[in-house]
Amino acid sequence: MTERIVLAYSGGLDTSVAIGWIGEATGAEVIAVAVDVGQGGESLETIRQRALGCGAVEAYVADASDEFANEYCVPTLKANALYQGHYPLVSAISRPVIVKHLVKAAREFGATTVAHGCTGKGNDQVRFEVGIQTLGPDLKCIAPVRDLALTRDKAIAFAEEKGLPIETTKKNPYSIDQNVWGRAVETGYLEDIWNAPTKDIYDYTATPEFPPAPDEVTISFKAGVPVAIDGVKVTPLQAIKELNRRAGAQGVGRIDVVEDRLVGIKSREIYEAPGAMALITAHKHLEDITVEREQARFKATVGQRWAELVYDGQWFSPLKRSLDAFIEDTQKYVSGDIRMTLHGGQAIVNGRRSDTSLYDFSLATYDTGDTFDQSMARGFIELWGMSAKVASGRDIRVAGQ
C-alpha cells in the first residue's frame, strides 16, 4: 500500500506546489486538508478543487469557524491573553484547531505522516509539530519548505513546469496569516524596524486618522462569554465578526510590535485585531467590577503565563489545561454589560453594569449615604505597616552600632 501524507493546505502557491513536491520527493500520495477558521477569501470548495487539480488524491475541507470561535477565541478572551502585553495570539490559537483536523484526516485516510508549510525560522513549525506529537504521537511530521528545500523560486518554477492551476506571478512582499480573530503581516519592507508600516498592508482596519462618527456599542457577557451586541443575541463568532466590522471601521486594533519568537530571534510583526482587542478591552473592564481583588491580581499573572504557553505551541500541555481550570473558575460572575465608544483607533469603555458586581455605591461614595466607617482606617494602617516599621527600626539600630 502506498504511503499517504496529510498536508495542511491553504490554497496558496507554496502548499499547492508542495502536493507534487512531496509526491516526487517521497513517493507518497498526498491528502490536502483545508480548515476554515474565518480567514475569508476563497470558498472551501474552490480550494478543494485546486488541491485536486494540483495532484492531491483526496481533499478534506472543514468549516471550523464556529469551533474556532467557541473553543479557541473564547478561552483567549477569558484569559485576556496578550503575548508580551500586545499580541492577541491571532496565529497561535488557530494552529491547534488546524492540528486537530490534520490528525483527524490522517486517521480517516490512513496517513502515516503530516506535512505543513512552515519555515525553520518561525513559531508555527513548533505549534504544528508539538500539537501533532501530542494528538497523534505515532505520526511523523515533515515540512517541505524546511526539510525538502522548497524555496519560493523553486515553487514558481515547479508550478509553471507542471501547469498547476495556481497564480504564480503576483508579487506580494509580505507574509500574511489571517482568521476571524485577526490578521498578521510580516517580512519584506517591515523587516527594517525603523520603517513605518504603509497603508497598503492593512485590510481589517480603516485608517484611524480620519474616522467616521463615534460608534457607541454595548457588549453583554455571560460568565465571560459575549452573548449580545446592543441587546441582540449573538454567538461568539457573530460577536467577533460584528466587532471586526465596527471596530475595524474606526481603525481599532492596529498593533506594531517587535516580539520574541520561541526560536530565539526578535521579529517585527504587524497585527490587525479589531474585534479581538475591543472584546478583550470590554471583558477586562467587566472583570474589574466582578472579580475579587486578590483573585484578579493572580489572574493577571496566570493570563500572562497562559499567553506564553499558547504562543510557544503548548495548547495541549498539562500546565495550560490546569491554567484553563483556574481561568474558567474566575469567570463565574463575569456577567453584565459594557458600553464603549469606538472612535479614532480607540475602544474606550464609558459604562458598566452587572447584577454580580462587587462595586458598592454606598461604600464608594463620598457624598451623603456613605456607609464606609472611616474610623477603622487608622488601626488598619498601623497593622498594615507594622512589618515594615519593625524592619526599619532594626536597620537604624544595626547602622548605629
N, C-alpha and C positions, 0 to 999 in steps of 0.2 A: 504494500500500500504506500502510495506517495505521501511524503511528509507534508503537513499543512502548517502554514504560518498565518496567524491573525495579525493584521496591520491596522493600527489606529489611523483612520483615513479622514482627511479634512476636505478633500476635493481640489486642493491646490496643486501646483506644479510638482513640488518635491515628493509628496506622498503618492501622486499619480504615477510618477516615474518609478517610485520605489516598488510598485507592484511588479513591474517587469524586471527591475534591477535585482530584487530579491530572488525572483524566479531564476534568473540566469546565474546568480552567484551561488545559490544553494540547491537548485533543482526542485524546490518545494512549490506546491500550489499556494496561492495567496488568497485569503479571505479578507476583504476590506470591511472595516467596521466604522461607521459614521455615527456620531452621537450628537443630537441636537440639545444644546444647553442654553438655548435662547440667543445664539450668535447672529441670527438673521441671515440675510443673503439668500443663496440659492435654496431651493426646496430639497428635501431629503431624497425625493425620487430622482431629481436631476443629478445629484451627487452619486446616487446608487448606479444609475445608468452609465455615468462616466467611469466609475470604478470597473464595471463590467467591460466597458469599451477599452479600458487600459489593460485588460487581461486578468482581472480577478475571477476566480472560479465561482465565488459567491460574494454577495454584498449584503451585509447585515446593517440595517439602519434602525436607530432607536430614537424616539421622541422622548427625551428625558428632561424636558424643560420644567415641568411641574415637580418632578422628583428632585431636580437640582435646586429649585427654589425652596421646597419644603425641607429637604434633608441636608442641604449644604449651605445655602444662603441664610436660612433662619438660624441655625446654630452659630454662624458667624456674627449675625446681628445680635443674638443674645449675649455673645461674648464681647460685644463692642470691639471686635478684633481689628486692629490696625497694626500691621507689622512695622516696627520702628516708629510707631506713632503716626504713620502716614498712609500706608498701603492697605486697602481693604481686602487683600488676598484674592483678587479677581481671577487670576490664572490658577493659583494654588488650590482653590476649593473646587475647581472644575475637574482637576485630574483624577481625584478619587472616584467620581461617578463615571468617568470615561473608563477607568481601570476596571470598575465593576462590570461594565458591559463588554469589555475586551475579554475578561476571564469567562464570562457567561457564554460569549460566542465561541471561545476556544473549546469549552466543554461541549457545546451544541454541535460543532463541526469537526470535532476530533483533532484539533490542532495541538501541537506539542510546544510551539514557540509563539511568543507575542513580539511584534515589532512596533517601534514608534519612530517618529521623525525628528527627534531631538538631537542637538549637537552635544559635544562633550564639554561645553563651557557653561551650560545653564543649569537651572534648578530642576527643570521638568524631567530630565533623564532620571533624576533621583526619585521624584514623585511617582513617575510611572513604574519604575522597576521595583522600588520598595513596596508599592501597592500591589504589584503583580506577585512578588515574592510572598506577600502576606496572604492574599486571597487565593493564589494558585501556586503554592510552593514547589510543585512538580514541573511548572512551566519554565522554559528558558526565555531569555529576552535578547533581542538584537536591535541595533539602531543603525539603519543604512547610512545615514549621514556620518555617524561616528565610527561605525565598525566596518562598513563596506565602501568607504571612500566616495560617497555620493556627494559631490560638490554641486553648486548651482550651475556652473558652466557645463558640467557633465550631464546634469539633468536636462538642460535645454537641448543639448546635442542629442541625447538619447530620445527625447520626445519627438524631435524633428525627424530623426532617422527612422523611428518606428511609426511615425504618423499618428501619434496619440491625440485623442480628442481633448486637448488642453491648451490654453493660451500660453505661449512662451515668450511673447515679445514685450509684454508690459514691464516697464522698468519702475519698480517701486523700491526706493532705498530703505524702507522701514520694514521691520518685523512686527507684525500685528497679531494680537490674540484677543478675541472678544467673546463675551457671552452676556447674558441678561444682567449680571451683577456689575459689569463694567468692561472696560477696554484698555489694553496695554499696548504701548508703542515703544520700540527701542531701535537701536542701531542707526547707521547712516550718519546724517548731519548731527544727530543728537549725541553721538559719542564724544564730541568736544563739549565738555560740560560748561563751557563759557557761552556756548551758543544758546540763544533763547529759542524755544520751540516756535515754529512757523504755524500760521493759521491752518495750513492745509492738512496738518496731521490730525486735527480734531474732527470727530464725526458725531459723537453722542451729545456734545455740548455746543451751544452758540457762544459767540464772543461776548463776554460779560461787560465790556466797556460801554456798550450801547444797548442795554436790556429793555425789554418791554416793561409795561407797568408791573408793580409788585404783585406777586401772586400769593394770596393767603390760603393755606391749606391746613386742615385738621386731620391728624392721623390718629386712629383709635387702635389700641393694643389690648390683647387679652393674654395674660401670662407670657408677656414678652413677644407675642406674635402679632404683626399688623393684621387687623381684621376689617378695617373700614377706612375709606378716604372720603372726607367731607360727608360722613354719615352713610355712604353707600358701601355695602358689604363687598369685600374683595378677598381673593385668595392671596397668599404670599406672592405668587408670580404676577398677579394683576397689580398688586401694590407696587412691586419693583418697577414694572413696566410703566405704570401711571406716573410714578415719580421720576423715572428716567425721562419721560416726556416733559413734565412740568418743570422739574429742577434743571433738566438739560437746556430748556429754552432760556433759562436765566443764567446759564454758564456756571452752575453749581457743580462741584465735584472734579475740578481740574487739579491734578497733582503732578508736580515736577520734583523728582527726588533722586538722589544717589543712594542706593541701598546696598547692604551687604548680602551678596549671594552666598548660598551654602558652600559653593565650591571654593570660596576664599577670595574672590575678587569683588571690587565695588563696581556697580553698574548703574548707569543713568537710565531712568525709566520715566515715561510719561503715562499717566493713567487718567482715564475719564470714568467716573463712577457717580453720576448724579443721583440716581435712586439709592444706591448703597449709602452714600455719605449723608443724604437727607434722612434716611431711615435710622442710621446709627446715631446721628445728632438727636433726633426725636426720642429714640429709645433711651439714650443716656440721660436725657433730661427727665424722662418719666421715672427712671431708676432713682434719680436724685431725690424724689419725693416718696418713693415706695420701698426702698431698700434701706435697712438699718445701717447706721454709720459704720460700725466695725466690719460688718459683712460687705459693705460697699468698698471699703478700703482694701480688704483682702481680695475681693473680686477683681479689682483693677490689676493686681499682681497676677492673678490667675489668667485674666484675659490676655495679658502680655505674653505669658508663657504659652498659652493656647495658640496665639498667633504665630509664635516662633515654631512650635511643633508643626503646625499646618504648613507654614512656609517651607519648612525643612522636609516635607514629604512624609510626616508621621501621622497622617489622618487616622490610620487603623491601629495606632500604638496603644498599649495598655495605659500609659500616662494620659494621653489625650482622652481616652474613654473615661478615666477617673475624673479628669477636669470637667468633662461634659456633665457628669453626675452632679458636681458641685454647682456649675453654672445653672443647670436646669432647676435645682432646688432654690436658687436665688430668684427665679422668675415667677414664683408662686403668686406674688402680689403685684407684679408689674403689669397692671391693667389700668386703662384710663385713656384720656385724650391729650394730645399735644397739638397746640396751634403754633404754626410757624409761618414766617414770611420768606418767600423765595425771591431774591432780587439781587442783581448785580454780582453774581458769583457767590452769594452767601445764602445760607439757610439759617435764619435767626429765630429761635424759639421766643415767643412772647406771651404764651399762656399754657397752663397745665391744670388738669383736674383729674381726680381719681377717688373712687369710693374706698380704696385701700391705702390712701395717702397717710404718711406719718407727719405731714405738716399740720400743726395745730395752731390755728389763728390766735386763739386766746393765750397761748404760750408765747407766740412770736410778736404780738402787737406791743407797741409802746404807748398805745392810747388807753382810754378807759376800757375796762374789761380785762385788763392784763391779769392773768392768773399765776404768773411766774413769781415765786417767792424769792425776791432778791436778797433777803437776809441770809439765805443759805450760801450765797456766793463766797463770803469771807472765809468760812470754815473749809469750804471745798478747795479754795486756792491754797490755804495753809497746808492741807494734806497733799494736794497735787504737787506742790513744790518741795515737800519735806525731803525727799531723797536727794534732790539737787542741793538743797540748803545744807544738809548734813555733809555731803561730799565737799562742798565749797569750804565749809568750816575746817574740814580735815586738811584741805590744800593749804589754807592760810596757816594752820598750826604747824604743819610739816615745814613749810617755807621759812617759818620764823625760827626754826631750831638751829 
